[in-house]
Amino acid sequence: MSDPFNPAVPAGAYDDLVAAVLPQARAQRVWEPSDGPLPSLFVSHGAPPTLDDPAWLRDLFDWGQKMPKPRGIVIVSAHWENAPLAISGSAPGTELYYDFGGFHPRYYSLQYRSPDATALAHQVAGTLADTTPLHQFVNRGLDHGAFIPMMAMYPAADVPVIQLSMPSLDPSALLKLGERLRSLREEGYLVIGSGFMTHSFAVFRDPRLVGHNQAFDEWAVDAMARGDVDELVDFRAKAPGAQVAHPTSDHFVPLLLTLGAASAPGQGIESAFGRIVMGNSIRSVQMA
């Protein structure tokens, strides 16, 4: 990627991935009860340039292939904060929400037409019914924090997907929301927090700041391995490099949703992949 805002072939790496893996994606075995609960995931989702990065796309696809194909996916993205809690449109053909600017026109014509998710929306509403009101925005499709990783992980677009809003940027609120969604994993649904392990624009201007992002990434890996939820919740005070790595909280707090949905923090945590891209950590993890 010589110029992420002006690639030679916009989303060309994505086109190549689809051409190479679509039969495999369609043939993926669907989850069965004997498989047990699916993991909860935290994905560093990137932006349109992710679709021009063949290694990142392949990492996402291979990750999805290591699990049975889920019955459905519930994803919370860094790019939708709404209270009271809200759910995206679930009807087939709901248009994507292109919540980015300054990119090549092709990115605004990309489609990801996942199946009817009405039954999944009802399932989620029922799961949350006793704890919080839930509003549905019927015309709001998936934003890029949801559709970009889904395009790579499930390129056949054959898994129902709904998006939940973040009720706030309070890490504890995301942790509690994840706990409420935990039971869905036992029924073959993936619960995903979509953010970025580090989300620093300052590093673009000054690459010397990359050390802060690396230190934050190492701290997060260690805290997750120890199951230290309190430290992760208090990341602003506890994490090295936090002000550089996350000048705002929106791309980190989805990790707390993933922790909340996990069966036991500190156990069964695996990094699906983790490296530095454009100065930021794209580490993505799964939790049993």
Secondary structure, 3 states (H helix, E strand, C coil): CCCCCCCCCCCHHHHHHHHHHHHHHHHCCECCHHHCCCCEEEEECCCHHHHHCHHHHHHHHHHHHCCCECCEEEEEEEEEECCCCEECCCCCCCCCCCCCCCCCHHHHCCCCCCCCCHHHHHHHHHHHCCCCCCEECCCCCCCHHHHHHHHHHCCCCCCCEEEEEECCCCHHHHHHHHHHHHHHHHHCEEEEEEECCCCCCHHHHCHHHHHHHHHHHHHHHHHHHHCCHHHHHCHHHHCCCHHHHCCCCCCCCHHHHHHHHCCCCCCCEEEEECCEECCEECCEEEEC
